[in-house]
């Protein structure tokens, strides 16, 4: 179990170090930015931190994990890998805020040809994975709240892309699902066989 926790922490640190580094590289001023009250990056990070902190504290204090800990570990690993690939694929277009830069490109290749919001999908997978680490009812409630906040935030991002990229964004959003990986892969396979 210690190896699972250590591996999870290494992946977590790697992913968010990459995201922080990519965000710090952004010295450009955004052209467009969401001004409305939306689920903030800070609130989402706080909730995500709670989901990480509870299993970590229980592990440190010697409490036992549930029988599904290995299953949870797979979800956490998958979420981290999806997040890392998504941030690297975005490159200069990555920002933790919902904004458009003057030289912004609509990224539609790689993992973005399967799902529109892979960074948020990765976060959802991670939180679900942490829920499997513990047999506590509270950990089952957190992923639901977290997922609702991320989906709401994704709607604002989609709207901003439609404003800036117009028909190109509408076509992309019509062809690529927000979070459904299976649907995205099926559409991609059908597209490639034509």
Secondary structure in CASP SS format (residue, H / E / C, confidence):
PFRMAT SS
TARGET T0000
AUTHOR 0000-0000-0000
METHOD secondary structure of the structure
MODEL  1
X C 1.00
X H 1.00
X H 1.00
X H 1.00
X H 1.00
X H 1.00
X H 1.00
X H 1.00
X H 1.00
X H 1.00
X H 1.00
X H 1.00
X H 1.00
X H 1.00
X H 1.00
X H 1.00
X H 1.00
X H 1.00
X H 1.00
X H 1.00
X H 1.00
X H 1.00
X H 1.00
X H 1.00
X C 1.00
X C 1.00
X C 1.00
X C 1.00
X C 1.00
X E 1.00
X E 1.00
X E 1.00
X E 1.00
X C 1.00
X C 1.00
X C 1.00
X C 1.00
X C 1.00
X C 1.00
X C 1.00
X H 1.00
X H 1.00
X H 1.00
X H 1.00
X H 1.00
X H 1.00
X H 1.00
X H 1.00
X H 1.00
X H 1.00
X H 1.00
X H 1.00
X H 1.00
X H 1.00
X H 1.00
X H 1.00
X H 1.00
X H 1.00
X H 1.00
X H 1.00
X C 1.00
X C 1.00
X C 1.00
X C 1.00
X C 1.00
X C 1.00
X C 1.00
X C 1.00
X H 1.00
X H 1.00
X H 1.00
X H 1.00
X H 1.00
X H 1.00
X H 1.00
X H 1.00
X H 1.00
X H 1.00
X H 1.00
X H 1.00
X H 1.00
X H 1.00
X H 1.00
X H 1.00
X H 1.00
X H 1.00
X H 1.00
X H 1.00
X H 1.00
X H 1.00
X H 1.00
X H 1.00
X H 1.00
X C 1.00
X C 1.00
X C 1.00
X C 1.00
X C 1.00
X E 1.00
X E 1.00
X E 1.00
X C 1.00
X C 1.00
X C 1.00
X C 1.00
X C 1.00
X C 1.00
X C 1.00
X C 1.00
X H 1.00
X H 1.00
X H 1.00
X H 1.00
X C 1.00
X C 1.00
X C 1.00
X C 1.00
X H 1.00
X H 1.00
X H 1.00
X H 1.00
X H 1.00
X H 1.00
X H 1.00
X H 1.00
X H 1.00
X H 1.00
X H 1.00
X H 1.00
X H 1.00
X H 1.00
X H 1.00
X H 1.00
X C 1.00
X C 1.00
X C 1.00
X H 1.00
X H 1.00
X H 1.00
X H 1.00
X H 1.00
X H 1.00
X H 1.00
X H 1.00
X H 1.00
X H 1.00
X H 1.00
X H 1.00
X H 1.00
X H 1.00
X H 1.00
X H 1.00
X H 1.00
X H 1.00
X H 1.00
X H 1.00
X H 1.00
X H 1.00
X H 1.00
X H 1.00
X H 1.00
X H 1.00
X H 1.00
X H 1.00
X H 1.00
X C 1.00
X H 1.00
X H 1.00
X H 1.00
X H 1.00
X H 1.00
X H 1.00
X H 1.00
X H 1.00
X H 1.00
X C 1.00
X C 1.00
X C 1.00
X C 1.00
X C 1.00
X H 1.00
X H 1.00
X H 1.00
X H 1.00
X H 1.00
X H 1.00
X H 1.00
X H 1.00
X H 1.00
X H 1.00
X H 1.00
X H 1.00
X H 1.00
X C 1.00
END
